[in-house]
Amino acid sequence: MKILNTPISKSDLIKSSENFIDDHAIKGVVDVKRELLAVDSPMHCDCEQLFLENGSEQVDLWGINLYLDSDDIDDLVEFDSMINIRPAQGNRSRSVEDPEIQAKIKSIVSKWLI
């Protein structure tokens, strides 16, 4: 589990990941304010905790699954995590319901996964 500090190729991420949820899928968390991506944890809350310990705010953190065998950003990113359930922020499901936040997450993922 790590917060990426340099962009990484999907193939290198596949080689280095230890916590696959499928053949080529891993969990990740995006900090939409700091534009950072944490990857490769057994549970989304583990990446969330790593971010919190490193100065992020919980309201900025969104859980995703990354399907690393896809080249299409819409298939690469799945917005599904228990950490996304936030009634106080208007997000009442495991998905990221706000299209603007979804777009921001995709942009951040594209920045870190090359």
Phi, psi and omega per residue, in radians:
M1 nan 2.329 -3.118
K2 -2.773 2.688 2.935
I3 -1.592 2.136 -3.103
L4 -1.150 2.353 3.067
N5 -2.026 -0.124 2.993
T6 -2.479 2.616 3.092
P7 -1.043 2.627 -3.114
I8 -2.365 2.536 3.080
S9 -1.318 2.678 3.110
K10 -1.077 -0.680 -3.132
S11 -1.137 -0.689 3.087
D12 -1.179 -0.631 3.103
L13 -1.164 -0.682 3.074
I14 -1.065 -0.774 -3.119
K15 -1.127 -0.618 -3.042
S16 -1.639 -0.208 -3.076
S17 -1.326 2.544 -3.131
E18 -2.056 -0.175 -2.996
N19 -2.164 1.078 3.133
F20 -1.255 2.469 3.024
I21 -1.770 -0.168 3.089
D22 -2.712 -3.084 -3.109
D23 -0.955 -0.758 -3.122
H24 -2.338 0.631 3.130
A25 -2.142 2.410 3.094
I26 -2.353 2.813 3.079
K27 -1.508 2.601 3.087
G28 -2.612 2.864 3.059
V29 -2.364 2.395 3.135
V30 -1.953 2.332 2.971
D31 -1.682 1.833 -3.039
V32 -1.278 -0.380 3.111
K33 -1.390 -0.823 -3.102
R34 -1.526 -0.112 3.138
E35 0.991 0.873 3.138
L36 -2.094 2.761 3.139
L37 -2.282 2.217 3.009
A38 -1.911 2.466 -3.040
V39 -2.427 2.873 2.922
D40 1.188 1.012 3.038
S41 -2.121 2.723 3.100
P42 -1.093 -0.613 3.132
M43 -2.376 2.643 3.131
H44 -1.015 -0.645 -3.090
C45 -1.103 -0.388 3.077
D46 -1.198 -0.792 3.066
C47 -1.150 -0.684 3.106
E48 -1.011 -0.817 -3.141
Q49 -1.098 -0.717 3.095
L50 -1.020 -0.774 3.094
F51 -1.089 -0.797 -3.119
L52 -1.059 -0.651 3.103
E53 -1.242 -0.256 -3.124
N54 -1.992 0.474 2.954
G55 1.668 0.030 3.117
S56 -1.405 2.788 3.064
E57 -1.818 2.423 -3.067
Q58 -1.010 -0.605 -3.118
V59 -1.111 -0.328 -3.114
D60 -1.660 -0.043 -3.006
L61 -1.799 2.257 -3.113
W62 -2.309 2.308 -3.126
G63 -1.523 2.444 3.135
I64 -2.459 2.880 2.928
N65 -2.006 2.442 -3.126
L66 -1.982 2.078 3.099
Y67 -1.674 1.627 -2.931
L68 -1.238 -0.157 3.107
D69 -1.555 0.096 -3.137
S70 -1.864 2.465 3.054
D71 -1.698 -0.237 -3.137
D72 -1.556 2.118 -3.079
I73 -0.989 -0.562 3.138
D74 -1.221 -0.469 3.077
D75 -1.618 -0.414 -3.138
L76 -1.219 -0.725 -3.040
V77 -1.828 2.189 3.025
E78 -2.035 2.200 -3.107
F79 -1.595 1.448 -3.082
D80 -2.579 1.877 3.118
S81 -2.840 2.527 3.071
M82 -1.081 -0.518 -3.114
I83 -1.210 -0.198 -3.140
N84 -1.453 -0.176 3.128
I85 -1.307 1.885 -3.069
R86 -2.516 1.388 -3.140
P87 -0.971 -0.615 -3.138
A88 -1.125 -0.419 3.098
Q89 -1.757 0.120 3.121
G90 1.428 0.182 3.124
N91 -1.904 1.815 -3.002
R92 -1.770 0.135 -3.117
S93 -2.291 3.081 3.090
R94 -1.261 -0.293 3.128
S95 -1.450 2.894 2.968
V96 -1.610 1.920 -2.985
E97 -1.457 -0.464 -3.084
D98 -1.400 2.056 -3.140
P99 -1.035 -0.550 3.120
E100 -1.194 -0.700 3.093
I101 -1.192 -0.683 3.078
Q102 -1.007 -0.819 -3.141
A103 -1.099 -0.703 3.121
K104 -1.108 -0.763 3.123
I105 -1.064 -0.803 3.125
K106 -1.056 -0.696 3.116
S107 -1.110 -0.747 -3.138
I108 -1.166 -0.766 3.096
V109 -1.032 -0.759 3.139
S110 -1.108 -0.524 3.116
K111 -1.221 -0.641 -3.042
W112 -1.645 -0.525 3.127
L113 -1.784 1.988 -3.065
I114 -1.903 nan nan
